[in-house]
Amino acid sequence: MAQSLRDQLLKTGLVSKEQASKAEKQAKSKTHQQQKQKKKKRGKNAEAVDTNSAAYLAAKAREAEIERAKALNRQKEAERIQKASQAQVRDLIEHHHVNDPKAEEIYYFVEGKLVNKIEVTLKQREQLAHGHLAISVLEDEYYLVPDAIAEKLLERLPESVCFHKNLEETIDKDDPYAAYPVPDDFIC
C-alpha cells in the first residue's frame, strides 16, 4: 500500500512531526483561501448572466408561461364568480318579485338619464315612496322586490337594482310638509 508523502518524509527523517503538521495547516489554509476566491468569482458571474444562453431563455419563457397561466386562472375565476352572482340575482328576483298583474297605475322613475315606468298598485306606490319596495331589472323587464331582497341584490350585482329609496333618506325631521300627503290628483 502506498504511503503519503508526509509519512515517507517522516519515516526517512527528513522532516519532524512539527514541520509536517505546520506544512499541513498551511496547505489547508491555502486551499480554503482558494475556495473562498472561487465562491467570490461565482457570485460575480451570477450577476453577469448570459442572456443569450438557451437555459436562460428557457427559464424566462417558462416564467412568462406561468404568469400567463396565473392571469388566465384569475380571469376565469372572476368570470365564474360573475356568473354565480348573476344566477343568484336571477333566482332572487324570480322568486321574490311582487309585481301585480292587475296593477293599473303607472309609476315613473329615473334610471340613469332615462325616465322609465312600471305598473303598480296604490299600495305598492306608497311602499316605493317609503323605501319598502325597490325596482330591479332582469333582461330589460322591471320587477318590484322587497327592501330586504334589494339589499341582497345590491351586494351581489348593484346594477340589477335601478330604483331603491332608502328609508333614512326619505324621512327628514325638519320637513315642514311631512304631515301633509300628496293629493291624489298630483300623482301620475
C-alpha positions, 0 to 999 in steps of 0.5 A: 500500500502506498504511503503519503508523502508526509509519512515517507518524509517522516519515516526517512527523517527528513522532516519532524512531526512539527514541520509536517503538521505546520506544512499541513495547516498551511496547505489547508489554509491555502486551499480554503483561501482558494475556495473562498476566491472561487465562491467570490468569482461565482457570485460575480458571474451570477450577476453577469448572466448570459442572456443569450444562453438557451437555459436562460431563455428557457427559464424566462419563457417558462416564467412568462408561461406561468404568469400567463397561466396565473392571469388566465386562472384569475380571469376565469375565476372572476368570470365564474364568480360573475356568473354565480352572482348573476344566477343568484340575482336571477333566482332572487328576483324570480322568486321574490318579485311582487309585481301585480298583474292587475296593477293599473297605475303607472309609476315613473322613475329615473334610471340613469338619464332615462325616465322609465315606468312600471305598473303598480298598485296604490299600495305598492306606490306608497311602499316605493315612496317609503323605501319598502319596495325597490325596482330591479331589472332582469333582461330589460323587464322591471320587477318590484322586490322587497327592501330586504331582497334589494339589499341582497341584490345590491351586494351581489350585482348593484346594477340589477337594482335601478330604483331603491329609496332608502328609508333614512333618506326619505324621512327628514325631521325638519320637513315642514310638509311631512304631515301633509300627503300628496293629493291624489290628483298630483300623482301620475 
